[in-house]
Amino acid sequence: MNRIGFIASTLLVALALLSSTLFVVDQRQFGIVYALGQIKEVITEPGLNFKLPPPFQNVSYIDKRLLTLDSVDAEPMLTAEKQRVVIDWYVRWRVTEPSQYIRNVGLDETAGANQLNRVVRNAFQEEINKRTVKDLLSLKREQLMADVKREVLEAVKGAKPWGVDVVDVRITRVDYVETITESVYRRMEAERKRVANELRSTGAAEGEKIRADADRQREVAVANAYRDAQKIKGEGDAEAARIYADAFGRDAQFAQFYRSLEAYKSSFSRKSDVVVMDPSSNEFFRVFRGGQAGAPAAAPKK
């Protein structure tokens, strides 16, 4: 029984020792084998590999994929005209030489990102100091990014190469600092209000002009219509007078009788009207008096 336990323990120890000598390198990684703190081997191809068990040899991994570094701070930068602007940027980079990277940068990607962030920010500050805000917002932005990329590559491939490659540098946003942005917005708002008030004033003036012209045309039209109406009315009155004169000229007695009837009609237009006078001595009722005498006064001729 003790022999079986000894054999099982030996097998377990052997398996543990064997497993400590085997490691797998993923296709997305570099495998770095250390021997007593020194880089022994850099494995770039994926697969199963062997090493000595710890503490004689250890292995670490570094990502070989294309990495993205985004700007993390919002410190303003000064342009050529001393304007304070805030920019957002990102960098696409990768580790190409793991040995150089470990010796000069660090053991993982975070160390490289931190140092690269400092270098890129300094390069942006240097280039933005040479340019105006207009240059940052125009097509010259492409030249700015190319210059920053060139400076960053010079820094990472200098006397002590980092073992990295910078693929691209891009600006995603350029903006004034918050205090300047608020003042710009207020100035833009005031300008828009001024333009709106100017347009309203112009519209009101045009409206008054149109209304005045319409009133003038209305007055002219009403005056012309009144003139034409009065002219037609005068012509009608003249024609009626002519017809009346012609009709009354044929029989004067009938005309007098008709006018007397019209006068009576006008005097007694309502049932409540009362006229007090002496019909025997008043000329107004001469026609009635002629009727009471039995002779028809002003009998019209057929």
Residue pairs with C-beta under 8 A, 6 or more apart in sequence:
17 53
20 53
20 54
21 50
21 51
21 52
21 53
22 48
22 49
22 50
23 31
23 48
23 49
23 51
23 59
24 46
24 47
24 48
24 49
25 31
25 43
25 45
25 46
25 47
25 49
25 61
26 46
26 61
27 46
28 63
28 64
28 65
29 46
29 61
29 62
29 63
29 64
30 42
30 43
30 44
30 61
30 62
30 63
30 64
30 95
30 98
31 42
31 43
31 49
31 59
31 60
31 61
32 39
32 41
32 42
32 43
32 59
32 60
32 61
32 62
32 98
32 99
32 102
33 39
33 40
33 41
33 42
33 43
33 49
33 51
33 57
33 58
33 59
34 40
34 57
34 58
34 59
34 60
35 52
35 56
35 57
36 55
36 56
39 99
39 102
39 103
40 57
42 98
42 99
43 49
44 64
51 57
51 59
60 107
62 95
62 98
62 101
62 102
62 107
62 108
62 109
63 95
63 109
64 94
64 95
65 94
66 92
66 93
66 94
66 167
67 92
67 93
67 94
67 109
67 113
68 90
68 91
68 92
69 90
69 91
69 92
69 93
69 113
69 116
69 117
69 120
70 88
70 89
70 90
71 87
71 88
71 89
71 90
71 117
71 120
71 121
72 117
73 121
74 86
75 86
76 84
76 85
76 86
76 177
77 84
77 85
77 86
77 87
77 124
77 125
77 128
77 129
78 84
78 85
78 128
78 129
79 85
79 128
79 129
79 131
79 132
79 133
79 136
80 129
80 130
80 131
80 132
81 132
81 133
83 132
83 133
83 176
83 180
84 176
84 177
84 180
85 128
85 133
85 136
85 174
85 175
85 176
85 177
86 173
86 174
86 175
86 176
86 177
87 124
87 128
87 136
87 171
87 173
87 174
87 175
88 171
88 172
88 173
89 120
89 124
89 169
89 170
89 171
89 172
90 169
90 170
90 172
91 116
91 120
91 152
91 166
91 168
91 169
91 170
92 166
92 167
92 168
92 169
93 112
93 116
93 164
93 165
93 166
93 167
94 164
94 165
94 167
95 101
95 109
95 112
95 163
95 164
96 163
96 164
96 165
97 161
97 163
97 164
98 163
99 163
100 161
100 162
100 163
101 112
101 162
101 163
101 164
102 163
104 160
104 161
104 162
104 163
105 111
105 112
105 115
105 162
105 163
105 164
106 112
106 115
112 162
112 164
115 162
116 152
116 156
116 164
116 166
119 152
119 155
119 156
120 148
120 152
120 169
123 147
123 148
123 151
123 152
123 155
124 148
126 151
127 144
127 147
127 148
127 151
128 136
128 144
131 140
131 144
133 174
135 141
135 144
136 144
136 171
136 174
137 174
141 171
141 174
144 171
145 169
145 170
145 171
148 169
149 166
149 168
149 169
152 166
152 169
153 166
156 162
156 164
156 166
175 181
176 184
247 255
248 254
248 255
248 258
249 255
251 300
251 301
253 298
253 299
254 298
254 299
254 300
254 301
256 298
257 287
257 297
257 298
257 299
257 300
258 298
258 300
260 286
260 287
260 298
261 287
263 284
267 273
267 275
268 275
277 284
277 285
279 285
279 288
279 289
280 289
286 297
287 297
287 298
290 296
290 297
290 298
291 297
